[in-house]
Amino acid sequence: GAVVSQHPSRVICKSGTSVKIECRSLDFQATTMFWYRQFPKKSLMLMATSNEGSKATYEQGVEKDKFLINHASLTLSTLTVTSAHPEDSSFYICSARTSGSRTNTGELFFGEGSRLTVL
Amino acid sequence: GESVGLHLPTLSVQEGDNSIINCAYSNSASDYFIWYKQESGKGPQFIIDIRSNMDKRQGQRVTVLLNKTVKHLSLQIAATQPGDSAVYFCAEGFSNTGNQFYFGTGTSLTVIP
């Protein structure tokens, strides 16, 4: 089946630094990828929709300048947490959608997630 | 065992029993629903999906039921096994856009050996 890979799986950084998380679709092209944030024992919260070759669409309440998303190719989207603070510590998960057809919306596949800890 | 989803986020069942996990979705216009399983420290994994033109869909050991009248979705797991222990999320979306899905509150399933 389709595979989505995230890197790094774990990252610890100092407050004030920026961290980049990569999301790759390994065996399919994904024009659309999604970034989620998950707090402990909580559901996934959609942060933004990443569209290849265009600007990301952010959900209400998500700071665009804080969470920079770049989808430069059909297999790679990156999330950069800028000037990270301890409250940004979370589990960040991406998903990618396979191409759909007239009768199929395509299927979402998720990465394993990236755990960010900001000291 | 059975959960009420948003109000009972944890469910414990004996190995071999059937499990029922419930989910109340929010948007009556949603026409595509997915159940995901998430093990500790890992990303969500697809279990089964259903479109709004169906009331029931069966997979391997799992059945999803959809009641559009009351905006309710349930996941039934037959003969629950220890490996089924995880958090289960339902997600709702739209088939015409195939766009992002919104996740409901998860239910933590613990299988007692």
Interface residues (C-beta under 8 A of the other chain):
Chain A: V4 Q6 T32 F34 Y36 K41 K42 S43 L44 M45 L46 T49 I93 S95 R97 G100 T105 G106 E107 L108 F109 F110 G111 E112 G113 R115
Chain B: Y32 I34 Y36 G41 K42 G43 P44 Q45 F46 F89 G93 S95 T97 G98 N99 Q100 F101 Y102 F103 G104 T105 G106 S108
